Amino acid sequence: MISLLLSIALAASTVFALNSTTGKTCTIHSEYASSNGTFDDSPAIASAFADCASGGTVVFSEGE
């Protein structure tokens, strides 16, 4: 799960770098740490990428 999130974070960093001049920003707030590892953030991540697929920026909240 951690490696999947790291891979997605890397992809998001790439998306951020490529689309930093566009208007829409989709911020992902993680519930994983606060749920003691029982919450699945995958739906929120998929939704953010879908919502910002056309030139938006996906951002992972720092420290979550």
KOLMI-494822 format. One record per atom (N, C-alpha, C): residue number from 0; residue in one letter; atom name; z, x, y. Coordinates in nm, 3 decimals, padded with zeros to 5 digits. Each point is the difference from the previous one (the first is absolute). Example, Ala and Ser with C-alpha at 12.3 -4.5 7.8 and 13.67 -1.06 7.14 Angstrom:
% KOLMI-494822
{pt 0,"A","N",{00.780,01.319,-00.569}}
{pt 0,"A","CA",{00.000,-00.089,00.119}}
{pt 0,"A","C",{00.000,00.090,00.120}}
{pt 1,"S","N",{-00.072,-00.035,00.105}}
{pt 1,"S","CA",{00.006,00.082,00.119}}
{pt 1,"S","C",{00.073,-00.077,00.109}}
% end
This chain:
% KOLMI-494822
{pt 0,"M","N",{00.000,00.083,-00.119}}
{pt 0,"M","CA",{00.000,-00.083,00.119}}
{pt 0,"M","C",{00.000,00.087,00.126}}
{pt 1,"I","N",{00.082,00.105,-00.001}}
{pt 1,"I","CA",{00.006,00.089,00.116}}
{pt 1,"I","C",{-00.135,00.068,00.022}}
{pt 2,"S","N",{-00.063,00.046,-00.107}}
{pt 2,"S","CA",{-00.129,00.068,00.016}}
{pt 2,"S","C",{-00.106,-00.097,00.052}}
{pt 3,"L","N",{00.008,-00.126,-00.042}}
{pt 3,"L","CA",{-00.093,-00.101,00.051}}
{pt 3,"L","C",{00.021,-00.019,00.150}}
{pt 4,"L","N",{00.125,-00.011,00.043}}
{pt 4,"L","CA",{00.028,-00.018,00.142}}
{pt 4,"L","C",{-00.042,00.121,00.081}}
{pt 5,"L","N",{00.018,00.120,-00.056}}
{pt 5,"L","CA",{-00.043,00.121,00.071}}
{pt 5,"L","C",{-00.152,00.004,00.014}}
{pt 6,"S","N",{-00.069,-00.043,-00.106}}
{pt 6,"S","CA",{-00.146,-00.005,00.006}}
{pt 6,"S","C",{-00.047,-00.099,00.104}}
{pt 7,"I","N",{00.065,-00.114,00.005}}
{pt 7,"I","CA",{-00.036,-00.101,00.099}}
{pt 7,"I","C",{00.032,00.050,00.141}}
{pt 8,"A","N",{00.113,00.069,00.013}}
{pt 8,"A","CA",{00.037,00.054,00.132}}
{pt 8,"A","C",{-00.104,00.101,00.047}}
{pt 9,"L","N",{-00.049,00.083,-00.092}}
{pt 9,"L","CA",{-00.103,00.096,00.035}}
{pt 9,"L","C",{-00.128,-00.072,00.043}}
{pt 10,"A","N",{-00.035,-00.103,-00.074}}
{pt 10,"A","CA",{-00.119,-00.078,00.037}}
{pt 10,"A","C",{00.019,-00.065,00.136}}
{pt 11,"A","N",{00.121,-00.051,00.024}}
{pt 11,"A","CA",{00.028,-00.063,00.129}}
{pt 11,"A","C",{-00.009,00.102,00.113}}
{pt 12,"S","N",{00.046,00.122,-00.025}}
{pt 12,"S","CA",{-00.010,00.105,00.102}}
{pt 12,"S","C",{-00.146,00.026,00.033}}
{pt 13,"T","N",{-00.083,00.000,-00.102}}
{pt 13,"T","CA",{-00.143,00.021,00.020}}
{pt 13,"T","C",{-00.058,-00.116,00.080}}
{pt 14,"V","N",{00.037,-00.123,-00.036}}
{pt 14,"V","CA",{-00.047,-00.117,00.073}}
{pt 14,"V","C",{00.045,00.008,00.145}}
{pt 15,"F","N",{00.125,00.039,00.022}}
{pt 15,"F","CA",{00.053,00.012,00.135}}
{pt 15,"F","C",{-00.081,00.101,00.080}}
{pt 16,"A","N",{-00.030,00.113,-00.059}}
{pt 16,"A","CA",{-00.075,00.104,00.070}}
{pt 16,"A","C",{-00.142,-00.047,00.034}}
{pt 17,"L","N",{-00.061,-00.074,-00.091}}
{pt 17,"L","CA",{-00.137,-00.045,00.022}}
{pt 17,"L","C",{-00.009,-00.117,00.097}}
{pt 18,"N","N",{00.106,-00.081,00.009}}
{pt 18,"N","CA",{-00.007,-00.123,00.079}}
{pt 18,"N","C",{00.099,-00.003,00.115}}
{pt 19,"S","N",{00.043,00.114,00.047}}
{pt 19,"S","CA",{00.105,00.002,00.101}}
{pt 19,"S","C",{-00.046,-00.057,00.134}}
{pt 20,"T","N",{-00.129,-00.021,00.018}}
{pt 20,"T","CA",{-00.048,-00.053,00.127}}
{pt 20,"T","C",{-00.026,-00.150,-00.004}}
{pt 21,"T","N",{00.020,-00.065,-00.114}}
{pt 21,"T","CA",{-00.025,-00.143,-00.010}}
{pt 21,"T","C",{00.126,-00.078,00.037}}
{pt 22,"G","N",{-00.014,-00.131,00.013}}
{pt 22,"G","CA",{00.108,-00.081,00.052}}
{pt 22,"G","C",{00.106,-00.047,-00.097}}
{pt 23,"K","N",{-00.035,-00.045,-00.119}}
{pt 23,"K","CA",{00.095,-00.064,-00.088}}
{pt 23,"K","C",{00.083,00.103,-00.077}}
{pt 24,"T","N",{00.132,-00.024,-00.003}}
{pt 24,"T","CA",{00.092,00.085,-00.076}}
{pt 24,"T","C",{00.079,-00.086,-00.096}}
{pt 25,"C","N",{00.002,00.038,-00.126}}
{pt 25,"C","CA",{00.077,-00.069,-00.103}}
{pt 25,"C","C",{00.113,00.093,-00.044}}
{pt 26,"T","N",{00.123,-00.038,00.031}}
{pt 26,"T","CA",{00.116,00.083,-00.033}}
{pt 26,"T","C",{00.066,-00.053,-00.125}}
{pt 27,"I","N",{00.025,00.090,-00.095}}
{pt 27,"I","CA",{00.064,-00.037,-00.126}}
{pt 27,"I","C",{00.148,00.036,00.009}}
{pt 28,"H","N",{00.083,-00.100,-00.019}}
{pt 28,"H","CA",{00.145,00.020,-00.004}}
{pt 28,"H","C",{00.043,-00.009,-00.146}}
{pt 29,"S","N",{00.060,00.106,-00.051}}
{pt 29,"S","CA",{00.038,00.005,-00.141}}
{pt 29,"S","C",{00.136,-00.063,-00.025}}
{pt 30,"E","N",{00.010,-00.073,-00.109}}
{pt 30,"E","CA",{00.126,-00.058,-00.046}}
{pt 30,"E","C",{00.052,00.078,-00.122}}
{pt 31,"Y","N",{-00.077,00.100,-00.046}}
{pt 31,"Y","CA",{00.031,00.070,-00.124}}
{pt 31,"Y","C",{00.137,00.069,00.004}}
{pt 32,"A","N",{00.024,00.081,00.100}}
{pt 32,"A","CA",{00.125,00.077,00.007}}
{pt 32,"A","C",{00.121,-00.092,00.015}}
{pt 33,"S","N",{-00.012,-00.100,00.086}}
{pt 33,"S","CA",{00.114,-00.090,00.023}}
{pt 33,"S","C",{00.029,-00.090,-00.119}}
{pt 34,"S","N",{-00.094,-00.013,-00.093}}
{pt 34,"S","CA",{00.021,-00.083,-00.119}}
{pt 34,"S","C",{00.046,00.082,-00.119}}
{pt 35,"N","N",{00.034,00.127,00.024}}
{pt 35,"N","CA",{00.042,00.090,-00.108}}
{pt 35,"N","C",{-00.111,00.018,-00.104}}
{pt 36,"G","N",{-00.122,00.002,00.047}}
{pt 36,"G","CA",{-00.115,00.026,-00.087}}
{pt 36,"G","C",{-00.048,-00.118,-00.081}}
{pt 37,"T","N",{00.042,-00.122,00.034}}
{pt 37,"T","CA",{-00.041,-00.116,-00.079}}
{pt 37,"T","C",{-00.114,-00.079,00.064}}
{pt 38,"F","N",{-00.028,00.023,00.127}}
{pt 38,"F","CA",{-00.103,-00.076,00.071}}
{pt 38,"F","C",{-00.134,00.071,-00.011}}
{pt 39,"D","N",{-00.106,-00.073,-00.017}}
{pt 39,"D","CA",{-00.135,00.055,-00.010}}
{pt 39,"D","C",{-00.072,-00.019,00.133}}
{pt 40,"D","N",{-00.032,00.109,00.068}}
{pt 40,"D","CA",{-00.069,-00.006,00.129}}
{pt 40,"D","C",{-00.152,-00.010,-00.014}}
{pt 41,"S","N",{-00.051,00.002,-00.122}}
{pt 41,"S","CA",{-00.145,-00.001,-00.021}}
{pt 41,"S","C",{-00.071,-00.116,00.069}}
{pt 42,"P","N",{00.053,-00.124,-00.008}}
{pt 42,"P","CA",{-00.070,-00.110,00.068}}
{pt 42,"P","C",{-00.009,00.022,00.152}}
{pt 43,"A","N",{00.105,00.051,00.061}}
{pt 43,"A","CA",{-00.002,00.025,00.145}}
{pt 43,"A","C",{-00.101,00.109,00.034}}
{pt 44,"I","N",{-00.010,00.101,-00.084}}
{pt 44,"I","CA",{-00.095,00.108,00.023}}
{pt 44,"I","C",{-00.144,-00.051,-00.013}}
{pt 45,"A","N",{-00.027,-00.076,-00.106}}
{pt 45,"A","CA",{-00.134,-00.055,-00.021}}
{pt 45,"A","C",{-00.039,-00.093,00.114}}
{pt 46,"S","N",{00.095,-00.080,00.045}}
{pt 46,"S","CA",{-00.027,-00.092,00.111}}
{pt 46,"S","C",{-00.033,00.075,00.129}}
{pt 47,"A","N",{00.073,00.104,00.027}}
{pt 47,"A","CA",{-00.024,00.079,00.122}}
{pt 47,"A","C",{-00.139,00.064,-00.003}}
{pt 48,"F","N",{-00.038,00.055,-00.115}}
{pt 48,"F","CA",{-00.133,00.060,-00.010}}
{pt 48,"F","C",{-00.109,-00.105,00.013}}
{pt 49,"A","N",{00.023,-00.119,-00.056}}
{pt 49,"A","CA",{-00.099,-00.108,00.012}}
{pt 49,"A","C",{-00.011,-00.048,00.145}}
{pt 50,"D","N",{00.115,-00.016,00.067}}
{pt 50,"D","CA",{00.001,-00.049,00.138}}
{pt 50,"D","C",{-00.064,00.099,00.097}}
{pt 51,"C","N",{00.012,00.128,-00.028}}
{pt 51,"C","CA",{-00.052,00.103,00.092}}
{pt 51,"C","C",{-00.124,00.070,-00.055}}
{pt 52,"A","N",{-00.067,-00.062,-00.095}}
{pt 52,"A","CA",{-00.114,00.063,-00.065}}
{pt 52,"A","C",{-00.118,00.024,00.092}}
{pt 53,"S","N",{-00.016,-00.081,00.102}}
{pt 53,"S","CA",{-00.116,00.013,00.088}}
{pt 53,"S","C",{00.036,00.073,00.128}}
{pt 54,"G","N",{00.033,00.127,-00.013}}
{pt 54,"G","CA",{00.024,00.082,00.117}}
{pt 54,"G","C",{00.141,00.000,00.053}}
{pt 55,"G","N",{00.094,-00.045,-00.078}}
{pt 55,"G","CA",{00.140,00.000,00.044}}
{pt 55,"G","C",{00.073,00.124,-00.046}}
{pt 56,"T","N",{00.129,00.003,00.032}}
{pt 56,"T","CA",{00.085,00.113,-00.035}}
{pt 56,"T","C",{00.118,-00.050,-00.084}}
{pt 57,"V","N",{00.022,00.063,-00.115}}
{pt 57,"V","CA",{00.114,-00.034,-00.085}}
{pt 57,"V","C",{00.107,00.105,00.022}}
{pt 58,"V","N",{00.123,-00.046,00.029}}
{pt 58,"V","CA",{00.111,00.090,00.029}}
{pt 58,"V","C",{00.115,-00.030,-00.093}}
{pt 59,"F","N",{00.054,00.103,-00.062}}
{pt 59,"F","CA",{00.122,-00.012,-00.080}}
{pt 59,"F","C",{00.118,00.030,00.090}}
{pt 60,"S","N",{00.097,-00.090,00.002}}
{pt 60,"S","CA",{00.119,00.021,00.084}}
{pt 60,"S","C",{00.074,00.125,-00.045}}
{pt 61,"E","N",{00.035,00.083,00.096}}
{pt 61,"E","CA",{00.069,00.125,-00.029}}
{pt 61,"E","C",{00.142,-00.026,-00.047}}
{pt 62,"G","N",{00.042,00.072,-00.103}}
{pt 62,"G","CA",{00.137,-00.008,-00.047}}
{pt 62,"G","C",{00.031,-00.119,-00.089}}
{pt 63,"E","N",{-00.100,-00.075,-00.042}}
{pt 63,"E","CA",{00.025,-00.116,-00.085}}
{pt 63,"E","C",{-00.044,00.028,-00.141}}
% end
